[in-house]
């Protein structure tokens, strides 16, 4: 074998070996799909954490708002406004939550903790959502979990408010001076028309979720039917 051929084979072997060792703990992440379009399932599995249904609203409400980690502010270079940005700037290691920066910062103290004080820390349940999602591969997925025949406060409206809004609209951080942490204050915003105006992105209202996509037609219809029925605490 000539020296030249031996050198070429050696380079190929070393390159292959380096590739294998450098990514042996990583689960491949598909960032294709134009505008971060998720893979959608017609039904939801109780064993799966879905990005669009659970992770995106959790981060949107608690992290990706003005002055923090939205697409404009990008505090500390972290942009959590889209799936691709979350994976990249949140330093997600699919399959390995404990080595993913987005998950680790939830347990830090003082100003290093996310969300930072005076905002409340994420609950154990919310932390577990992120942990399980990353453990399952940090997929860009979604499922159809909406049913317009369900429009009670406890069954539809409160879960939507808690998931998408409460992180920005609570006593410690009342965005726009609006608190949506309890039924009485949600009812006020429902009956004065501001809740529907915001979630439908109607002219003259601040579109909500701030910096995020409008809720689905099904979710908006659930809130509308609840208000039409009297906005009861049911």
C-alpha positions as CSV (number, residue, x, y, z in Angstrom):
1,X,0.0,0.0,0.0
2,X,1.3,3.4,-0.9
3,X,1.9,6.1,1.7
4,X,-0.8,8.3,0.1
5,X,-3.5,5.5,0.2
6,X,-2.6,4.7,3.8
7,X,-3.0,8.4,4.7
8,X,-6.4,8.6,3.0
9,X,-7.7,5.5,4.8
10,X,-6.4,6.8,8.1
11,X,-8.2,10.1,7.8
12,X,-11.5,8.3,6.9
13,X,-11.2,6.0,9.9
14,X,-10.5,8.9,12.3
15,X,-13.3,11.0,10.9
16,X,-15.8,8.2,11.3
17,X,-14.6,7.4,14.8
18,X,-14.9,11.1,15.8
19,X,-18.4,11.3,14.5
20,X,-19.5,8.2,16.4
21,X,-18.0,9.3,19.7
22,X,-19.2,12.9,19.5
23,X,-22.9,12.1,19.1
24,X,-23.4,8.7,20.7
25,X,-25.6,10.2,23.5
26,X,-27.7,12.4,21.2
27,X,-31.1,11.8,19.8
28,X,-31.4,13.3,16.3
29,X,-33.6,16.4,16.1
30,X,-35.4,17.3,12.9
31,X,-35.4,21.1,12.6
32,X,-36.9,21.1,9.1
33,X,-40.4,22.0,8.3
34,X,-40.4,25.7,7.4
35,X,-42.1,27.6,10.2
36,X,-41.5,25.0,12.9
37,X,-44.6,23.0,11.8
38,X,-45.1,20.2,14.3
39,X,-46.0,16.6,13.6
40,X,-49.7,16.4,14.6
41,X,-51.5,13.3,15.9
42,X,-55.3,13.1,15.7
43,X,-55.5,11.9,19.3
44,X,-53.3,12.5,22.4
45,X,-51.4,9.8,24.3
46,X,-51.3,10.1,28.1
47,X,-47.7,8.8,28.0
48,X,-46.4,11.5,25.7
49,X,-45.6,15.2,26.3
50,X,-46.4,17.3,23.2
51,X,-44.5,20.4,22.4
52,X,-47.4,22.5,21.0
53,X,-49.9,21.4,23.7
54,X,-47.7,21.6,26.8
55,X,-44.1,22.8,26.4
56,X,-44.6,25.8,24.1
57,X,-47.4,27.5,26.2
58,X,-45.4,26.8,29.3
59,X,-42.4,28.6,28.0
60,X,-44.4,31.3,26.3
61,X,-46.2,32.2,29.5
62,X,-43.2,32.0,31.8
63,X,-40.2,32.9,29.7
64,X,-40.7,34.1,26.1
65,X,-42.2,37.5,26.9
66,X,-41.0,41.1,26.3
67,X,-37.9,42.0,28.2
68,X,-36.9,38.3,28.7
69,X,-36.6,35.6,26.2
70,X,-38.8,36.6,23.3
71,X,-37.6,37.0,19.7
72,X,-36.8,40.7,20.3
73,X,-35.3,40.8,23.8
74,X,-33.3,37.6,23.6
75,X,-31.9,38.1,27.1
76,X,-28.5,36.4,27.5
77,X,-28.8,35.3,23.9
78,X,-31.7,33.0,24.7
79,X,-34.7,33.1,22.4
80,X,-37.6,30.8,23.3
81,X,-40.1,32.0,20.8
82,X,-40.1,29.0,18.5
83,X,-39.2,25.3,18.5
84,X,-35.9,25.7,16.6
85,X,-34.8,28.6,18.8
86,X,-35.7,26.7,21.9
87,X,-33.6,23.7,20.9
88,X,-30.7,25.9,19.8
89,X,-30.5,28.7,22.3
90,X,-31.9,26.7,25.2
91,X,-29.1,24.2,24.6
92,X,-31.4,21.2,24.6
93,X,-29.8,17.8,24.5
94,X,-32.6,15.5,23.4
95,X,-32.9,12.4,25.6
96,X,-30.7,14.0,28.3
97,X,-32.6,16.6,30.5
98,X,-30.0,16.8,33.2
99,X,-27.5,18.1,30.7
100,X,-29.9,20.5,28.9
101,X,-29.4,24.1,30.0
102,X,-33.1,25.0,29.7
103,X,-33.9,22.4,32.3
104,X,-30.9,22.9,34.6
105,X,-31.6,26.7,35.1
106,X,-35.0,25.8,36.7
107,X,-33.1,24.6,39.8
108,X,-30.6,27.4,40.2
109,X,-31.0,30.0,43.0
110,X,-31.2,33.8,43.1
111,X,-31.1,35.7,39.9
112,X,-29.7,32.7,38.1
113,X,-32.9,30.8,38.5
114,X,-35.4,30.8,35.7
115,X,-37.9,32.3,35.8
116,X,-36.0,34.9,37.8
117,X,-37.4,36.5,41.0
118,X,-39.9,38.0,41.7
119,X,-41.6,35.6,39.3
120,X,-42.6,32.4,40.9
121,X,-40.5,29.3,40.2
122,X,-42.0,26.6,38.0
123,X,-44.0,24.0,39.9
124,X,-42.8,20.4,40.2
125,X,-45.4,19.5,37.7
126,X,-44.2,22.1,35.2
127,X,-40.6,21.0,35.6
128,X,-41.6,17.4,35.1
129,X,-43.3,18.4,31.8
130,X,-40.0,19.8,30.5
131,X,-38.1,16.9,31.8
132,X,-40.3,14.3,30.2
133,X,-40.4,16.1,26.9
134,X,-36.6,16.3,26.7
135,X,-36.3,12.7,27.8
136,X,-38.6,11.6,25.0
137,X,-36.4,13.3,22.4
138,X,-37.6,17.0,22.6
139,X,-39.8,16.4,19.5
140,X,-41.8,19.1,17.6
141,X,-45.1,17.4,18.1
142,X,-48.7,18.1,18.8
143,X,-52.1,16.4,19.2
144,X,-55.8,17.3,19.0
145,X,-56.9,17.6,22.7
146,X,-59.7,20.2,22.1
147,X,-63.5,19.5,22.3
148,X,-66.0,22.4,21.9
149,X,-68.6,20.4,23.8
150,X,-66.5,21.0,26.9
151,X,-66.7,24.6,27.9
152,X,-66.8,24.8,31.7
153,X,-64.4,26.9,33.6
154,X,-62.7,24.0,35.3
155,X,-62.7,21.7,32.3
156,X,-61.6,24.1,29.5
157,X,-61.1,27.8,30.4
158,X,-59.0,27.5,33.6
159,X,-56.6,25.0,32.0
160,X,-56.1,27.4,29.0
161,X,-55.6,30.4,31.3
162,X,-53.2,28.5,33.6
163,X,-51.2,27.2,30.7
164,X,-51.0,30.2,28.4
165,X,-51.6,33.3,30.5
166,X,-51.0,32.9,34.2
167,X,-47.2,33.1,33.9
168,X,-47.5,36.7,32.7
169,X,-50.7,37.7,34.5
170,X,-50.4,37.0,38.2
171,X,-50.1,39.2,41.3
172,X,-46.2,39.2,41.2
173,X,-46.1,40.0,37.5
174,X,-49.4,41.5,36.2
175,X,-48.6,42.1,32.6
176,X,-50.6,45.1,31.4
177,X,-52.0,45.5,35.0
178,X,-54.1,42.4,34.4
179,X,-54.2,39.5,36.9
180,X,-55.7,36.2,35.7
181,X,-54.7,34.0,38.6
182,X,-58.1,33.4,40.0
183,X,-61.7,32.9,38.8
184,X,-63.1,36.2,40.0
185,X,-60.5,38.3,38.1
186,X,-60.8,36.1,35.0
187,X,-64.6,36.6,35.1
188,X,-64.2,40.4,35.1
189,X,-62.0,40.2,32.0
190,X,-64.5,37.8,30.4
191,X,-67.5,40.0,31.0
192,X,-65.9,43.3,30.0
193,X,-65.0,41.8,26.6
194,X,-61.2,42.1,27.0
195,X,-60.6,38.3,27.2
196,X,-62.3,37.6,23.9
197,X,-60.9,40.6,22.2
198,X,-57.3,39.6,23.1
199,X,-57.5,35.9,22.3
200,X,-59.3,36.6,18.9
201,X,-56.7,39.3,18.1
202,X,-59.5,41.8,17.5
203,X,-58.5,45.4,16.5
204,X,-58.0,47.6,19.5
205,X,-57.0,44.8,21.8
206,X,-53.6,43.5,22.8
207,X,-53.2,40.1,21.0
208,X,-52.7,37.2,23.4
209,X,-50.6,35.1,23.9
210,X,-48.1,38.0,23.5
211,X,-45.7,37.2,20.7
212,X,-47.3,33.8,20.2
213,X,-49.7,32.2,17.8
214,X,-53.4,32.8,18.2
215,X,-55.3,30.0,20.0
216,X,-57.0,27.4,17.8
217,X,-60.6,28.0,16.6
218,X,-61.7,25.2,19.0
219,X,-60.0,26.8,22.0
220,X,-61.5,30.2,21.3
221,X,-64.9,28.7,20.8
222,X,-64.7,27.0,24.2
223,X,-64.0,30.3,25.9
224,X,-66.8,32.0,23.9
225,X,-69.4,29.4,24.8
226,X,-68.3,29.7,28.5
227,X,-68.9,33.4,28.4
228,X,-72.2,33.1,26.6
229,X,-73.3,30.7,29.2
230,X,-72.7,33.3,31.9
231,X,-69.0,32.8,32.7
232,X,-69.8,30.6,35.6
233,X,-67.4,29.1,38.1
234,X,-68.3,25.6,37.0
